[in-house]
Amino acid sequence: MSADLHSLDEKKSVSDVEPVVVDQANGVTRIEALYRVFTGWKIWMLYGSLAVISFVYALSSSTTYTYEAFAASSFESHSLIGAISVATSIIGGVSRPFIAKLADLASRPAALSISVFLYALGYIIVAASKTIGAVAAGQVLYAMGNTGIDLTVTVILADITSLQYRSLFLGLYSMSFVITTFVSGDISTGISANTLNGWRWGYGMFIILVPVSIGPALVTLFWADRKAKRIGAPSLSSSSHSRRQQITGEQAPSRSIIELCVHYARVMDAFGLLLLGTSCSLLLLPFSLYTTAQNGWRNPSLIAMFVVGGILLISFFVWELKMSEHPIMPKRILNRSFVCSVAIDFMYYLSGDLTLTYFSSYVYVVKDWSLKDYTYFSNTLTVGLCFFGFCVGIVHRVTHRYKYLQLTGLGIRIIGQGLIFLASNGNKSDAVLVMSQILTSLGGACSVMGSQVASQASVPHQDLALVISLLSLWTSVGGGIGSAIAAAIWDNQLPKNLDKYVGNTLNATQRAEIFGSITVARDSEPRAEIIKAYDATARAMFLPALVLSCLPLLAGLLTTNFYLGNTQNAVEDKEVRVRGSGTDEEVEGESKTTV
């Protein structure tokens, strides 16, 4: 009886999805062929390789997150963190659909290889930087590589897990953050990250560690891909295009290198991505640059950025709706669950980055914590998201549902944002600050996991990488807007508040030094008055963030509550199962190739 009810619920849950016939890309076909190669212990070898990536990736994120403020402060340009955050959010977001389509058109390991290269190159530039401009340029390249690694690994995990285990494995992959947090403080202290050049060593160590850690996974994936092609597995997968080639003998037309570049640029909608990235950057960067520009908002360059950015944004929508052969967001994926997931995560990251862009800097100034304790606290949110994400995965596995847990999480997150606002109003005790991060991470884990599994369940395997990348793209745009607003508030209000509270005590040069460096701000007197200036500035960011955190509840009420079963998604009958033997029998059910 229970199984019948689940079956009925599952049929009802896909009622918002229109039937559309789709052909699979080469990369999707090849990853499905790996089911035939990864038998028994081999699939665990892949999981082990991903576990190594997880640990080093978590160690990198747990430490380098705190170095950015010190790097900017060493060049007396701490206020530019907002501009760097905007640029990295937008560029990192726009690069996700590119990496996703590369993973589909070529292969998952090819996309991972390119991402590792960009990651290492970016950190080389940051570690060797002589100016804040070099730091920003390196961070942009790093953002492309970092998001590429994260996206590709997420796609691979989604490829090889069923819906009922999807959140559990994604949560398990992130659990390394819980471990690395307890050593990240020692690393930051050991290299003296808050000194003039100590942060350089923090970035430099991962130039070697990350590529080396990802090496085993790349070897495993390339080996499996090669073996699958050797035994002819791709021709037995569920791609209608590959089957048509096998039956008719159809061969792809030969192309020159230039023709191939043009072809793949068209398929990846490179022009559309360029329009989106450029327009968003031009529209958002002025918010973090106007305080240093001559005449502020009246500066001709800033006005030109707004005008050109607006024109390019309009051009992007015209291009996508009327002219693009392969639009970034094809109509076939715009079902209710995906659209609601985008709305939830867009507002989630908008309110989140409005708070978080300068939150760690604010805490560093107003609290007398050691560098080790400060690093621990800075990672509390990340650790909470990862730990609670794993717990959410267990709940999803047991209940086979996610919607009501997501709604509960969004409510809990509002309480956490309220505690952050409370801290800026004078009650900045350790208990309030820590509990704000715990509640925010608990609510965030329920929300983020819900959006991921809902969006991935709503489309066929062919569109899996695309919806993962697009969800990340619009969250990055939301985060970029949040960072831009935060930068505008910080750059406008903090100098005014410093003038208000310490204007009679410190001269303009001293106030400028405090504004430009959090290490100077923390060590300067009168400390109590400086903290009041930072409190007043923080309230101007934390209050609108609290209000905005309520909006995702509306979209959460409208999302579809898919049944999480043993299929790859909720709209096809492809089952994902790990075999215990080394035979080459098929592991997936026959695809209907319809959405």
Secondary structure, DSSP 8 states (H G I E B T S, - for coil): -HHHHHHHHHHHHTTT----B----HHHHHHHHHHHH--THHHHHHHHHHHHHHHHHHHHHHHHHHHHHHHHHHTT-GGGHHHHHHHHHHHHHHHHHHHHHHHHHT-HHHHHHHHHHHHHHHHHHHHT-SSHHHHHHHHHHHHHHHHHHHHHHHHHHHHTS-HHHHHHHHHHHHTHHHHHHHHHHHHHHHTTTTSTTHHHHHHHHHHHHHHHHHHHHHHHHHHHHHHHHHTTGGGGSS-HHHHHHHHH--------HHHHHHHHHHHTTHHHHHHHHHHHHHHHTHHHHTTTSTTGGG-HHHHHHHHHHHHHHHHHHHIIIII-SS-SS-GGG--HHHHHHHHHHHHHHHHHHHHHTTHHHHHHHHS---HHHHHHHHTHHHHHHHHHHHHHHHHHHHHS--HHHHHHHHHHHHHHHHHHHHHHTT---HHHHHHHHHHHHHHHHHHHHHHHHHHHHTS-GGGHHHHHHHHHHHHHHHHHHHHHHHHHHHHHHHHHHHHHHHTTTS-HHHHHHHHH-HHHHHH-SSHHHHHHHHHHHHHHHHHHHHHHTTTHHHHHHHS------SBSSSSS--B----SS------S-----B-
